Amino acid sequence: MTFTETTKAIAPASSVTSKSMANGQMNSDDPRPNIQQPCPICAETRGLAEHLIEVGLAADYLGNTSSYVSEHGTATIKTETIGDWLRLAAQLEKVEVDTWKFESPDAGLYCETVGDNIDAHAKHYTTHATGLTRFMFVCNGLEEAYRFIDHLYGPLSVRKGVAKRQLKRASSLRTVALLDDLFDSKGVSAAPKDFQHHCGNFIELFARYKAEHNAAVHGLDLGAESRLTYALQLVRNLRNHVAHGTFPLGPPADYGGYEDSEELVLMLKHACRVSALYIQIILRWFAQGFESYDYNSIRDAYAKEFDRFIANCTLEYVQDLHVKSEFALHKDLYDYERDEDDDD
């Protein structure tokens, strides 16, 4: 399924992005200056933390395993591990950087400007450290999702007659091949609701980042930009920039730093959003179903709240769990019972 083919069902990512970003219409949990009106799509999307915890809990309740074979041997991959990383990302509040730590406690007393400088750097680097840490937590969950479906690449390459020299070695690129095949087979219906809108926001931010900082992009096949996996390819490259220390990190803009430093942090948030959407796709279409002890315990219990949970906790829910709804995996099972009592 190519990007061009999906335009009949969904507006092109480029047009959606250019219009929404021109009006400041980004994700509802990522406020931008001079916003005229909220984006209607993002207004119906859960905040990033809630989105991440929902995907993490879905991975927990699935309780699936698979075997991952690499040059280091065979490992058992668990969807719960995906959930562990996403839970950390969702629960992360702040990674605080104390720029006063190695300064004289009297520095601010002698010169107010010096104190303002140190405070500005503390706020700036705390924001960056928090964004970078959350992004790497999400990427660790995404890496585990790659390994979870890696065993399916072999049969796919055989079915497609891929030559040995053209086989993908990295699990991330194998995942791209598997998702491309999924989209070719099922079309845009395999993607979460408003998928291209969210991906388009990230793609636009990444394009500006790439142009401003001459960021390298590797591993893209011909035609990659037209496919629904393009945003995943960019997340993979961004992850490598952060992991290898090439992601731009400098002082606040007012003190000689990058003018787009705030937008860089915003891009990291959008990358987390997009990563979670791709994990949803992987869990929705490649998981074996809900098999965890917790899920089975709820399924075998007898009460209205348990029946409601089982009726709503489905693979179909996983696909669109980023959209606001009354049901949520992170809500107390008995909250629904109390809500119904309040309505009486």
N, C-alpha and C positions, 0 to 999 in steps of 0.2 A: 504494500500500500504506500503510494507516494504522497507527498504533501499536496501536489497538484490535484490528485484524484479526490482528496478529502474536501476540497473547497466547495463542493456542491452541498456538503452536509454542514461544514463549519467554515466560518470566515477565515481567510488566510491569516496566519500568525503575524505576518508583517503589517497588514492593515490594522488588525486589532491592536497590535502593540503600538504602532505609531500614533493612533488616535488616543488610546488610553493613556500612554505615557505623556503625550503632549498636554493632556488635561490633569496630569498628576495622578491618574487612576491606577495605582499599584495595588498590592495586596492590602486587605483591610487592616492587617496587624502591622503594616509597615508604613506609618504616616510620612508623607512628603510635604515640604513647604508649599504654600500657595495653592493648595488643593481647592478647586472650585466646587466639585461635587464627587461623592464616592462612586466608584465603579460598581455597577449593579451586580456584576458577576462576583467580584471579590467580596462584596457585602454579604453574599450568600455562602461564602467559604469560611470554614472554621479558621480561627487564629492558628498561627504556626505551631505553637506548643500543643494545642488541642489536637491538631492534625497529626503531629508526630506521635503523641501518646496513643491515639486511636490505631495508627498503623502498627505501633509496637505491641499493643494488646491483641490485635488481630493475629500477629505472628505468634504470640504466646498461646492463644486459644487454638490455633491450628495444630501446634505440637508435632509438626512433620519433621522427618529426617531424610537425608540423602547421603550418598557416598561421593566424596570428592577425591579424585586421583590426581596427584601431581608428582613432580620429580622427587618430592620429599616423602612420598608414601601415600597412604589412603587415610582420609579423615572423615569422621561423621559430622555432617553439617546439620545444625538444628535451627528451625525457624525461631525458637526461643532466643537464640543468640542475636538474631536480627532485632527482636523485641527489646533485648537488654540495652543495646546501643541506642535505639530510638527513645527508650525511656530516659536514659541519661540526657539525651539532647533535649527532650521535652521538659525535664525537671531542672535543667540548668537555668539559673537566674543571672549570675554574674561571675565573671572571672576578674577579680579586682587587681589592678596594678597600682602599687603604692610608689609613686615617683618621689615622695618625701623620704622614703626609707633610708637612702644614703646621702640625704642632704642635711645640712646643719639645721637644727630646729629653730635657729635664729634667722635663717635666710629671709623669711617673709617679713620679719620685723624691721629689718634694715631697709628693705626696698619692696614696696607693694607690687611693683611690676614683676619682680622675681617670683613672688608668691603666686601671682596670677598665672605666670608661665608654668610653674610646677603643677598647679591645679589643673590647668588646661591639658597638660600632657597626661596627667592621671586619668582624666575623663576620657580623653582620646584613646589611649592605649587600653583602658578597661573595655571600652566599646569594641575595639578591634580584637582583643584577646577573647572576649565572649563570643563574638561572631565566628572567629576562626575555630575555636574549640567546639562550638555547636556543629559547625560544618564538618569537622573531622569525625565527630561522633556519628553523625548521619552517614558519612562516607564509609565508616567501618561497618555500619549496618548494611549499606548498599553492597559493599565488597562481599559480605557474607551471603547476601541474596544472589550475587553472581555465582558463588560457589555452590549454592543450593541447586541451581539448575544446570550447572556445567556439564553434568553427565549426559544431558540431552543433546549436546552439540555433536557428539560422535555420530549418532543415528541421523541427525539432520544433514551433516556433511556427506554421509554415504548416500542418502536419498537424493541429494542435489548433485551428486557426482563432483564434489569439490576436489580439485587436484591436491596432492600432498603438499606441494610447495605453497599452496594458497590457503592452507588450513590456519585458522586463528590459534595462537598460542595462549594469549592472555584470557582469563575468564571474563574480563570486562568486555572484550571484543567478541567473545563467543556469545555473551548475553545479547549484544547488539544484533548479532546474526539471528539468534532465536526470536528476539522481539520483532525484527524485520519480517521474519517468516510468519509470525503470529499476525501481524498487521496485513501482510499480503493475503493471508487466509481469511481472516475475519473482518478486515477493514477497520474503519474508525470506531465500530461498536466495541472493539476490544480496549479502547482507551477510556479513562475516567471522564466524567462530565467536565466540560470546559477545559479539557486537557491542553488544547493548542493555545488557549488564552494565557494560561499560566506559564506554559513553555515559552510563548512568544515574549512575555515580559522579561523572562530570564535571558533569552537569546538576544534581545535588544540591549540589555545591560552588558552582557558579555561582549557584544560587538563593540560597544563604546570602550570597554575596558581593554580589549585587544588593540584597538586603534590608538588609544591614549598611552598604553604602556608597552606596545610592541610585543604583546604576549604571544608565545608560540603555541600552535595547535598542531597536534600530530595524530596519526592513526586514522585519518578519515579517508574512506574509499570514495571513488568518483560517484557523485550524485548524493552524497551523504546529507547535504543541506536540504534536500527535498524530502527527506524521509522523517517519519515520526520519531525516530530514535536520535535525531540530530541534537536535541537538548541533552540527552544522556551522554553523547559524545563530548559535549562541551563541559558537562559536569566532571567527566573523567579527566579531561585536560586541566580543569581548574583544581581538581584534587591534587594532581601532580604538581601544579605550580605551588600550592600550599605545602605539600609534603617535601618538596625539593628546595624550599626556601626562596623561590623566585617571585612569590606573590608580593606586590608592592607594600612595603611597610615603612612609614616615615612619621615625622611629627605632625601636629595639627596644621591645617592649611594656613592659619594665621601666623604660624611660626616656621614657615618655609617648607611645609609638607605638600603633599599632592592636593590639588584643588578638588579632585573627585573622591577624596578619602571617605566621605560619608556614603557616597554612592557605591563604593567598593564593599562596604559593610552591608548595604542593601542588597547587592548582588549575591553575597553569601547567603542571605536569608532566602532569596528567591531560589538559589541552588538547592537549599534544604527542602523547599517546597516541591521543586521538580523531582528531586531524588525520592521523596516520599511517594509521589505519584507513580514513578516507575516501579518502586517496591510494591505498591498496590497491584500493578499490572502483573508482576511476577507471582505474587501470592494468589491473585484471583485466577490466573489461567494455568499455573504450574503446580499449585499445591494439591495434595491428595484429598483435602477435606479436613474438617475439624476432628482432631484425634487426641487432644490433650486430656490429661486427667481432670483438670478444672472444668473443661467443657463437658466431658462425659458425666461428671458429678452433677452439674446443673441440669443436663438433659435427663438424668435418671431421677431427679428430685420431683416432688409433687407439690406444686403451688403455682398460682397464677403468674407471679413475677418470673418464675423459672420458665414457664411456657412462653411468656412474652420474649424473654431473652433468646431462647432457641429459635423462635420464629423470625427474629430480626438479625441474629448473628449468622449470616450466610455469606457465601462467596460473592454473591451479588452486592451485598452491603460493603464488602471489602473494596470493591471496584470504585464506589462513589462515597466512601466514608469521609472524604474531605469536605463534603457539602453539609451545611448545617441541617440538623434534623432533631426531632425530639429524642430519638434513640441514640445512645452513645455507649460504647463499651466501657468507658471510664466512669460512668455514672453508677451509683449504688443501685443494686438490683431493686431495693425496696423504695427507691425514690419514685418509681413509677406508681407503686401502690399508694404512696402518700399523695402524689399528684391527683390520682383518681379519687381518693377520699376527699380532697379539697374541692373537687368539682361537684360532689354530691350536695 
